[in-house]
Amino acid sequence: MKKTIMLLMAVTLSITLFSQTDKPAKANSTKMEKYVCPMHSDVVSNQPGKCQKCGMDLSKAKTYSCPMHSDIVSNKKDKCTKCGMDLTEVKSKPSNKKG
């Protein structure tokens, strides 16, 4: 009887430990902001500033993702490569900064 209880406890513990896997991050949860020049799409920065070529202000780059497959991300409006749905713009969450 003790062996059965010990075995049952060991199986329960191993299932509990190994079933706790990390969920994949959503497309916009760890997204780093990108800034691009409206005239020169090859000028990209991770902070706001001016274009090195024309001096225009860099604007936030839009990001698109599949509503069904958050791992499908693009910088242009396109179709999902898994299901064919239109990619939708990912809206950044407003910051909760007090000031």
Residue frames as a rotation matrix with the C-alpha (Angstrom) as fourth column:
MET 1
0.567 0.824 0.000 0.00
0.824 -0.567 0.000 0.00
0.000 0.000 -1.000 0.00
LYS 2
0.428 -0.492 -0.758 2.85
0.163 -0.783 0.600 2.40
-0.889 -0.380 -0.255 0.86
LYS 3
-0.634 -0.693 0.343 4.49
0.427 0.056 0.902 1.72
-0.644 0.719 0.260 -2.50
THR 4
-0.113 0.695 0.710 1.25
0.978 -0.049 0.204 2.56
0.176 0.718 -0.674 -4.32
ILE 5
0.806 0.413 -0.423 0.86
0.521 -0.835 0.179 5.84
-0.279 -0.365 -0.888 -2.43
MET 6
0.052 -0.882 -0.468 4.51
0.104 -0.461 0.881 6.78
-0.993 -0.095 0.068 -3.01
LEU 7
-0.653 -0.249 0.715 4.20
0.684 0.213 0.698 5.95
-0.326 0.945 0.031 -6.70
LEU 8
0.320 0.864 0.389 1.01
0.930 -0.364 0.045 8.00
0.180 0.347 -0.920 -6.98
MET 9
0.726 -0.108 -0.679 2.69
0.264 -0.869 0.419 10.96
-0.635 -0.484 -0.602 -5.25
ALA 10
-0.353 -0.935 -0.031 5.73
0.238 -0.121 0.964 10.72
-0.905 0.333 0.265 -7.51
VAL 11
-0.446 0.275 0.852 3.60
0.895 0.123 0.429 10.63
0.013 0.954 -0.301 -10.66
THR 12
0.658 0.752 -0.048 1.48
0.753 -0.655 0.064 13.57
0.017 -0.079 -0.997 -9.46
LEU 13
0.450 -0.573 -0.685 4.57
0.144 -0.710 0.689 15.59
-0.881 -0.409 -0.237 -8.60
SER 14
-0.605 -0.729 0.321 6.27
0.417 0.053 0.907 14.89
-0.678 0.682 0.272 -11.93
ILE 15
-0.077 0.660 0.748 3.13
0.978 -0.097 0.186 15.80
0.195 0.745 -0.637 -13.88
THR 16
0.811 0.399 -0.429 2.82
0.518 -0.830 0.206 19.03
-0.274 -0.389 -0.880 -11.93
LEU 17
0.134 -0.856 -0.499 6.46
0.100 -0.490 0.866 19.99
-0.986 -0.166 0.020 -12.44
PHE 18
-0.729 -0.543 0.417 6.72
0.404 0.151 0.902 19.13
-0.553 0.826 0.110 -16.13
SER 19
0.011 0.806 0.591 3.35
0.999 -0.032 0.025 20.53
0.039 0.591 -0.806 -17.18
GLN 20
0.657 0.182 -0.732 4.28
0.360 -0.929 0.092 24.08
-0.662 -0.324 -0.676 -16.17
THR 21
-0.205 -0.692 0.692 5.66
0.971 -0.055 0.232 25.41
-0.123 0.719 0.684 -19.43
ASP 22
-0.548 -0.044 -0.836 6.12
0.109 -0.994 -0.019 29.04
-0.830 -0.101 0.549 -20.32
LYS 23
0.533 0.753 0.386 3.54
0.607 -0.023 -0.794 30.42
-0.589 0.658 -0.469 -22.69
PRO 24
-0.324 -0.649 0.688 4.92
0.937 -0.319 0.141 32.11
0.127 0.691 0.712 -25.80
ALA 25
-0.561 0.053 -0.826 4.98
0.323 -0.905 -0.277 35.87
-0.762 -0.422 0.491 -25.48
LYS 26
0.584 0.783 0.216 2.36
0.605 -0.242 -0.759 37.85
-0.541 0.573 -0.615 -27.37
ALA 27
0.199 -0.516 0.833 3.61
0.915 -0.207 -0.346 39.85
0.351 0.831 0.431 -30.31
ASN 28
0.285 -0.048 0.957 3.20
0.069 -0.995 -0.070 43.17
0.956 0.086 -0.280 -28.62
SER 29
0.965 0.145 -0.218 4.09
0.218 0.014 0.976 42.27
0.144 -0.989 -0.018 -25.03
THR 30
0.325 -0.917 -0.230 7.86
0.544 -0.018 0.839 42.41
-0.774 -0.398 0.493 -25.48
LYS 31
0.525 -0.060 0.849 7.79
0.819 -0.237 -0.523 44.59
0.233 0.970 -0.076 -28.53
MET 32
-0.302 -0.670 -0.678 10.50
0.650 -0.666 0.368 47.20
-0.698 -0.329 0.636 -28.72
GLU 33
0.693 0.592 -0.412 9.36
0.154 -0.679 -0.718 50.43
-0.705 0.434 -0.561 -30.35
LYS 34
-0.318 -0.728 0.607 10.85
0.859 0.051 0.510 51.08
-0.402 0.683 0.609 -33.78
TYR 35
0.416 0.355 -0.837 11.00
-0.004 -0.920 -0.393 54.46
-0.909 0.167 -0.381 -35.48
VAL 36
-0.162 -0.406 0.899 11.34
0.898 0.318 0.305 54.93
-0.410 0.857 0.313 -39.23
CYS 37
-0.751 -0.104 -0.652 11.67
-0.147 -0.936 0.319 57.81
-0.643 0.335 0.688 -41.65
PRO 38
0.301 0.949 0.096 8.48
-0.017 0.106 -0.994 58.38
-0.953 0.298 0.048 -43.69
MET 39
0.684 -0.085 -0.724 10.61
-0.704 -0.336 -0.626 58.99
-0.190 0.938 -0.290 -46.79
HIS 40
-0.154 -0.837 -0.525 13.46
-0.777 0.431 -0.460 56.50
0.611 0.337 -0.716 -46.25
SER 41
0.792 0.608 0.054 12.21
-0.519 0.624 0.583 53.15
0.321 -0.490 0.810 -44.97
ASP 42
0.406 -0.723 -0.558 15.78
0.432 0.690 -0.580 51.92
0.805 -0.006 0.593 -44.61
VAL 43
-0.588 -0.538 0.604 16.43
-0.267 -0.576 -0.772 54.48
0.764 -0.616 0.195 -41.83
VAL 44
0.512 0.720 -0.469 15.31
0.170 0.450 0.877 52.68
0.842 -0.529 0.108 -38.65
SER 45
-0.581 -0.658 0.479 16.00
-0.373 -0.308 -0.875 53.53
0.723 -0.687 -0.067 -35.01
ASN 46
-0.248 0.494 -0.833 14.90
0.750 0.642 0.158 52.24
0.613 -0.586 -0.530 -31.62
GLN 47
-0.251 0.206 -0.946 14.38
0.738 -0.592 -0.325 55.79
-0.627 -0.779 -0.003 -30.35
PRO 48
0.791 0.583 0.183 12.77
0.569 -0.593 -0.571 58.95
-0.225 0.555 -0.801 -31.73
GLY 49
-0.163 -0.866 -0.473 14.99
0.345 -0.499 0.795 61.35
-0.924 -0.034 0.380 -33.62
LYS 50
0.415 0.193 -0.889 15.74
-0.647 -0.624 -0.437 62.76
-0.640 0.757 -0.134 -37.06
CYS 51
0.905 -0.105 0.413 16.44
0.359 0.710 -0.606 60.97
-0.230 0.696 0.680 -40.35
GLN 52
0.061 -0.974 -0.220 20.15
0.319 -0.190 0.929 61.06
-0.946 -0.127 0.299 -41.19
LYS 53
-0.471 -0.240 0.849 19.35
0.860 0.088 0.502 61.49
-0.196 0.967 0.165 -44.89
CYS 54
-0.236 0.484 0.843 16.65
0.593 -0.616 0.519 64.18
0.770 0.622 -0.142 -44.96
GLY 55
-0.945 -0.236 0.228 16.28
-0.024 -0.644 -0.765 65.48
0.328 -0.728 0.603 -41.40
MET 56
-0.036 0.994 0.100 12.59
-0.488 -0.105 0.867 64.54
0.872 -0.017 0.489 -41.08
ASP 57
-0.224 0.075 0.972 11.28
-0.954 0.188 -0.234 63.37
-0.200 -0.979 0.029 -37.71
LEU 58
-0.884 -0.046 -0.466 11.21
-0.151 0.970 0.190 59.59
0.443 0.238 -0.864 -37.37
SER 59
-0.028 0.942 0.335 7.74
-0.959 -0.120 0.256 58.19
0.281 -0.314 0.907 -36.72
LYS 60
-0.251 0.002 0.968 6.66
-0.595 0.788 -0.156 55.04
-0.763 -0.615 -0.196 -34.89
ALA 61
-0.819 -0.073 -0.569 6.68
-0.515 0.530 0.673 52.04
0.253 0.845 -0.472 -37.18
LYS 62
0.248 0.947 0.206 3.40
-0.968 0.251 0.008 50.17
-0.044 -0.202 0.978 -37.50
THR 63
-0.882 -0.447 0.147 3.34
-0.452 0.892 0.000 46.49
-0.131 -0.067 -0.989 -36.69
TYR 64
0.105 0.925 -0.366 0.77
-0.949 0.202 0.241 44.01
0.297 0.322 0.899 -37.99
SER 65
-0.857 -0.320 0.404 -0.15
-0.455 0.838 -0.301 40.61
-0.242 -0.442 -0.864 -36.56
CYS 66
-0.557 0.673 -0.486 -2.60
-0.058 0.552 0.832 37.80
0.828 0.492 -0.269 -37.29
PRO 67
-0.021 0.634 0.773 -5.63
-0.923 -0.309 0.229 37.81
0.383 -0.709 0.592 -34.95
MET 68
0.901 0.418 -0.113 -5.44
-0.366 0.875 0.316 34.01
0.231 -0.243 0.942 -34.73
HIS 69
0.593 -0.779 -0.203 -1.65
0.765 0.624 -0.160 33.48
0.251 -0.060 0.966 -34.77
SER 70
0.976 -0.142 -0.163 0.14
-0.054 -0.890 0.453 36.07
-0.209 -0.433 -0.877 -32.62
ASP 71
0.182 -0.968 0.174 3.52
0.325 0.226 0.918 34.68
-0.928 -0.111 0.356 -33.70
ILE 72
-0.021 -0.120 0.993 2.91
0.998 -0.069 0.013 35.96
0.067 0.990 0.121 -37.26
VAL 73
0.446 0.054 -0.893 4.17
0.358 -0.926 0.123 39.56
-0.820 -0.374 -0.432 -37.24
SER 74
0.012 -0.414 0.910 4.96
0.992 -0.110 -0.063 41.90
0.126 0.903 0.410 -40.12
ASN 75
-0.557 -0.226 -0.799 5.81
0.392 -0.920 -0.013 45.55
-0.732 -0.321 0.602 -40.67
LYS 76
-0.852 0.357 -0.382 3.33
-0.522 -0.543 0.658 45.80
0.027 0.760 0.649 -43.54
LYS 77
0.038 0.947 0.319 -0.33
-0.726 0.245 -0.642 44.96
-0.687 -0.207 0.697 -43.99
ASP 78
-0.653 -0.353 -0.670 -0.34
-0.707 0.602 0.372 41.47
0.272 0.716 -0.643 -45.47
LYS 79
0.532 0.776 -0.339 -1.94
-0.603 0.628 0.492 38.03
0.595 -0.057 0.802 -45.13
CYS 80
0.312 -0.364 0.878 -1.18
-0.769 0.446 0.458 35.44
-0.558 -0.818 -0.141 -42.45
THR 81
-0.370 -0.560 -0.741 1.07
-0.880 0.467 0.087 32.71
0.297 0.685 -0.666 -43.81
LYS 82
-0.956 0.037 0.292 -0.75
-0.108 0.879 -0.465 30.09
-0.274 -0.476 -0.836 -41.71
CYS 83
-0.353 0.916 0.189 -4.44
0.593 0.375 -0.713 30.86
-0.724 -0.139 -0.675 -42.26
GLY 84
-0.542 0.078 0.837 -4.62
0.792 -0.287 0.540 33.59
0.282 0.955 0.094 -44.91
MET 85
0.537 0.747 -0.392 -6.44
0.835 -0.538 0.118 36.12
-0.123 -0.390 -0.913 -42.70
ASP 86
0.443 -0.339 0.830 -5.64
0.185 -0.871 -0.455 39.81
0.877 0.355 -0.323 -43.04
LEU 87
-0.393 -0.627 -0.672 -3.04
0.868 -0.011 -0.496 41.00
0.304 -0.779 0.549 -40.55
THR 88
0.717 0.656 0.237 -4.33
0.494 -0.717 0.491 43.72
0.492 -0.235 -0.839 -38.22
GLU 89
0.008 -0.735 0.678 -2.38
-0.187 -0.668 -0.721 46.62
0.982 -0.121 -0.143 -36.76
VAL 90
0.031 -0.113 -0.993 -1.00
0.903 0.430 -0.021 45.97
0.429 -0.896 0.116 -33.29
LYS 91
0.554 0.216 0.804 -1.94
-0.081 -0.947 0.310 48.87
0.828 -0.237 -0.508 -31.04
SER 92
-0.568 -0.777 -0.271 0.60
0.284 0.123 -0.951 49.67
0.772 -0.617 0.151 -28.35
LYS 93
0.299 0.657 -0.692 -0.77
0.885 0.082 0.459 49.80
0.358 -0.749 -0.557 -24.82
PRO 94
0.516 -0.106 0.850 -0.87
-0.140 -0.989 -0.038 53.27
0.845 -0.099 -0.526 -23.24
SER 95
-0.491 -0.762 -0.423 1.73
0.396 0.238 -0.887 53.75
0.776 -0.603 0.185 -20.54
ASN 96
0.597 0.703 -0.387 0.62
0.624 -0.103 0.775 54.33
0.505 -0.704 -0.500 -16.96
LYS 97
-0.505 -0.856 -0.110 3.20
0.775 -0.393 -0.494 57.02
0.380 -0.335 0.862 -16.24
LYS 98
0.663 0.632 -0.401 2.17
0.745 -0.612 0.267 59.73
-0.077 -0.476 -0.876 -13.81
GLY 99
-0.384 -0.918 0.103 3.63
0.923 -0.382 0.041 63.11
0.002 0.110 0.994 -14.33
